[in-house]
Amino acid sequence: MIQGHFFNSETSEKKDVSLTYYADGLVRFNSIKTGDLYFNDLKISSRIANTPRYITLPDGSQFESMDNQAIDEMVKQFSESFINGLAHKLENAKSFILLTVVGVIIFAWLFIQLGVPFFSKQVAHLLPEQASQYMGQGVLEVMDKSWFDKSQLSEKKQSELRQLFKDLQKNIAGSENYKLVFRLGGKIQANAFALPDGTIVFTDELINLAENNLEIASIMLHEMGHLKHRHSLRSTIQQFSLAMFMMAVTGDVSTSSSIVSAIPLMLIESGYSQGMETEADTFSLNYMKEHSINPNYFAVIMEKLQASYLPEYSECKETSKGFEGNIKCIKEAVLKNKNNKKREELLNYFSTHPSSNERIERFKISQ
C-alpha cells in the first residue's frame, strides 16, 4: 500500500488516498472510482532524489506520493525497464556526474577553440559578397560619431596615397570595390583596419609614422589580406556563434542581440585572432616578394607602430614640430622599445594590431 494524494483532472482538489497493487498488475485507489486499472496503464515519473513521484492515470488525473521506496518496489515488480529509476541512479553516481561535467567542459573548449573558427571560415566563404557589403553598412558612420575626426592630412598626401592604393589593386583580383579613407584617430591613435564592405581606414597618426610610402603600402596589403580572407565576416560569425552557444547554455538571449551593435568596437579592439593576423601577414609578404618590394618595410612600420604606444613618444611629440620632428620622436621610441623587452611584450598584448617579434622577424628574414 502506498500513501499519497489524488488530484482529479478537472479541479485542483486534493484528496488523501492510498494505492494498492496486486500480483496480476491490478491497481486500485481506496475511495476513488477509477475502474479497472493495471500497471501498464499508468505513467510513473522517474525518481530524482527524494522529490515527490507522480503517477498519471489515463484520464489525466494524478497520484502524488513521497513514498519513493514503495513506488520503486512496485516498478521493480512489474517492469525491468532500464529507464525506470535511471535519473535517480545517475543523480547518486557522483563519479558519473564529475565525468560528465569534465566532458562538457572539454567539449565546450574544443567547440570554442576549434569548432567555431572552422565553422565561421566555411560559412564566410560560402556567403555571397553582398553579405559583407550589408554587414558593413553604416559601420564607418558609427565610428565617425564615436571616435574619429576629419583627416588633417594634406590633399596632396591623400591623393598620393590613394594612387599608391590603386597601383596595388591592379595586381589583386576581386579588389575593385576596395576603397581607402583617412581619419584623425584621436584615442584610436596609430591604426589601420578593414571594414566588411571593403573600406580600409588609415589614421593620420599611422601615416605620420612612415618615412617611405612603401611602409604604408605594406600595411595596405595587410589590410587587403584581411578583406581577401573575409576576416571581418568570419569574426562576426564567430562572435555570433559563441553568443548562440552561451545562450543555449545560460538561456540569456540578450547576449546575441548585442553582437551586431558591437561590430564597430570589435573591428577596432583586437577584432582579429592571431591566426587571422598571420593570414593577412602572409598575403602582404607574398605580394611584396612577387612584386619586388622589400619586406623590411613592413617590419619597420610595425616596429614604429609598437613604439607609438610608449609614453616617451607622446611626450616627445608635445615638444617636437612638423613631420621631421615626429619621425625623430618615433625613431627614438623604437630604440627604447627594443631595449625594454618586458614593456614590448606588454604593448604586444594590448595593441589593437598585436605585433610580436616573430611577426617582425618573419619579414626581416624574408628580404
N, C-alpha and C positions, 0 to 999 in steps of 0.2 A: 504494500500500500504506500502511495506517495502523496504527501500533503502539499497543498498549494492553493492557488486562486484561479477562478474561472472567469473569463471575460467573453461575453457573447459578441457576436459580430454586428449587433445593431445599436447597443448602448455602451456607455462607459462603466456600467455597474460591475462591481467586483464581488464575487461570491466565494466563500471558503468551501472547498470541496476536497475530496481525496480521489486518487486514481488507483484502480485495481486492475491488474492484468493476470491472464490465465495462461496455462501451458499451451493452449492451442492458438495463442496470439490475440484472443479476445480482450478488449479494453473497455472498462466501464468507469463512469464517474458517479459517485453517490449523489442522489437528489437532483441529477441533471439528466434530462431525457435527450439522448443523442442517437438512439437507435443502435443497431449492432455496428461496432467499430472494431477494426483489427489493427495490429501494429503497423502493417504496411499502408494503412490509410492515413497515418499520421506523419507530419513533418516535424522533426525534432532538431532544434538548434544545436550547434556544436558547443562543447564545453570550453569556456575561456576562464581560467582561474576559478573563482568561486562566485562568478556573476550568475544571476538567475537564468534558468533554462526555460525555453518556450516550446510547447508542443501545440502545433497548429492542426485543427480539425478540418475536414473537407469543406465545411460551410464557412470557414474563416474565423471561427471562434478560437480562443487560445486558452491554454492551461499554463500557468506560470508556477515554477517551483524552485526553491533554493536547495532542495534535496538532490544535489548533483550525483551523489554516490548511488542513490536508489535508481535514478534515471540511467546511469551508466550500466548498472546491473541488468536493467530491462533491455537496453540496447544490445548488450553483450549476449543476452539470451536469445534474442530474435534476429540479430544481424551481426555478421562477422565482417562487415564492410570496413575497409581500411580508413575510409574518410571519417567515419564516426569517431569523434574524440581526437582527431588529428590535431586540431587547433590547440586543444588542451595539452597534448603531449609535446608539441613544439614549443608552446609557451613555457613549459617547465624544463626544456632541454637547453640549459644555459650555454653549453658549448656550441650547440647548433646556432643559437642566436648570435653569439660572438662571431662565429664563422660567417654568418650571413651579413652582419654589419661590416666586417672586413671586406667581404666580397663586394658589397655595394660601394664602399669607398674606393676600392681598386677599379671597379667598373667606371665610376664617375670620373676618376682621374684619367683613365685611358680614353674615355669618351671626350673629355675636355681637351686633353693634350694631343690626341691623335685623330679621333673621330671627327670632331668639329672642324679642324683645319682641312682635313681631306675632303669632307663633305662640302665645305664652303668653296674650295678650289674647283671642284667638279661643277657645282651649281653655277658659279660665277662665269665659267667659260661656256656653259650651255645657254645662259640667258642672252637675249639679243642685246645689241649695242644700246637700244632705246632704254633698257633698264638702267644703265649707268647714267644716261642723259637725264632720265626722270629723277633719279636719286639726287643728282647734283643741282637740280633746280632750286634757286633761292639760297643755296648754301653760302655763296660769297656775299650776298646781301646781308645775311645774318652776321657774318664775320665783320663786315664793314661797320655795322652798327655797334658791335661789341668790342672789337679790338683794334681795327685798323683806321688809319687816316690816309688822305690822298698822298700819293708819292711825291717826294720832293726832288727826285732825280730830274736832271735837265731833259728837255725834249730830245736833244741830240743824243744823250746817253741811252735813253729809252729806245730811240729809233735804231741805234747801233746794235743794241742787244736783241731787238726784235728781228733784225736782219740775220743776226747770228743764229737765232732760233729757227728761222725759215730755212737757212742753209743746212741745219742739222735734219730738219724734217724731210728734206728731199731724199734722204737715204733711208727713211724709216717708213715702211709700208703701213698704211692704216692710221697715219698721224695727221692726216689732212685737217681734222677738226680740232687738233690741239691748238691752244692759244696761250699767249704769255701776258701776264698782267703784273703790275708793280704796286706795292703798297708800303706806306710807312708802318713798320712793325710795332713800334711802341713797346709795350710789355712783352710782345712775342719775340722781340729782338731780332737777331740774325737768323733767318729761317727761309725755307722754301718747301712747298708741298703741292701735291697734285690733287685736284678735286675730281670727283667721279665723271663730270661732264667733259673732261679734257682740258680744263683750265689749270695752268700751272702758275702759282703765285710766288713771286720773289719779293722779299722785303728789302727796302733801301739799305738796311743795316748789313745784310749779307752782300749786296752788290758792292758796298763801300769797303769790304774786306779784301777785294780782289785787285791785284796789280795788273793782271792779264785777263783778257776776256775769255781765254781758254779755261781758266779756273771756273768761271761761271758756266761755260759750255759743259764741263764735266758734271756739274750739278743739274743742268738742264737734262742731260742724258739720263742721269739717275732718276729724275722725276718722270721722264718719259718711260723709263723701265717700270715704274710703279703703274703707269697707265696701261702699258702693253700687257702686264700680268694681272690687270684688274684688281689691284690690291685694295683700293677703296671699297669696291663692291664686296670683295672677299672678307674684308674686316667687318663690314656691316652685317654680312650674313653670319659671320662668326659670333658677333655680339648678340644678334637676334636669336641664333640657335642656343647660345648659352642662356639667354633670358627665358626661352621656352623651356629649357631643361630645368632651370631654377623654379619656374612657375609650376612645372609638373611635380617637383619635389616639395615646394613650400606652399603652393596654392596662391602665391602672391602675383596677381595679374598686373599690378602697377609697374613691375619691372620691365615687361615687354613694351608697354606703351611709351616708355621714356627713351627707347633706343633711337627712333627717328629724330627726335628733337636734340639728341646728343651727338649727332653726326659731325657738326662743325667742330665741337670740342674734341671729339675722338680723333679727327684728322690732324689736329694741331698737337695735342698732348699725347705723344707716344702711341699714335694710332696704328703703327705697323709693328709686326713681330720682327724679331731678329732674322728669321728665315726670309721674310719679305724684303728686308733691307739688303740681305745678301743677294737675292734675285735681282734687285734693282742695281746693286753694285756690279753684278756680272754683266748685265745689259750694257751699262756705261763702259765698263772695261773692254768688252768685246768690240763695241763700236770704236772706241779710241784706238785699239790695236789695228782694226781693219782700215781705218782712215788716217793712220799715221799721226795721231795726236798723242803726245807724251802723257801716259797715265799719271805721271807725277803731279800734274796739275790738280787732279782730284785729291791726292794725298795732301798737297799744300793747302788747299781751301778747307779741307776737313780739319787740319791742324789749327787753322785760323778760327774755324767755327767753334772748336773746343775752347780755344783760348779766349774767345769773345765773351765767355761766361765768367771769366775771372774778374774779381773786383778791381784788380790793378788796371785792367783795360778800361773799365768805366771811369776810374779816377784819372787816368792819363788823358782820356778824351775830353774831360772837362777843361783841361788847360792847353789842349792842342787845337789847332785850327786847320781847316781845309783837308783835302784828300791826302796830301803828303803827311800831315800830322797824324791822321788816322792810321795810315799804313805804318808809320813809325811806332805807334802805340800797339798795334796788333802784333807786329814783329817781336816787340819786347815781351808781350804777353805769351807768345808762342814759346819763347826761350824759357820763361819762368814756368810754364806748364810742363815742359819737357824735364825740368829739374825737380818737379814735385809730382811723383808718380801717384801718391795717395790721393792728392787733390784731383789729378787727371781721372782716376778711376771714379771718383765721386761725380765729376762732371759727366762722364760717360753714362752713369746710371740715370742722372736726371735730365740730360739733354733730350730735346724733342726728336733729334736725329742721332741716337747714340752711336758714337764712332770710336770703337776700340782700337788699340794699337794694331791688332791683327788686320782690321779692315784697311787701315792706312798703309801698313807694311805690304799688304797684298798689291797695292797699286805701285808702290815704290819698287818692288821686286820685278814687276811686270814691264819696267821701262825697256 
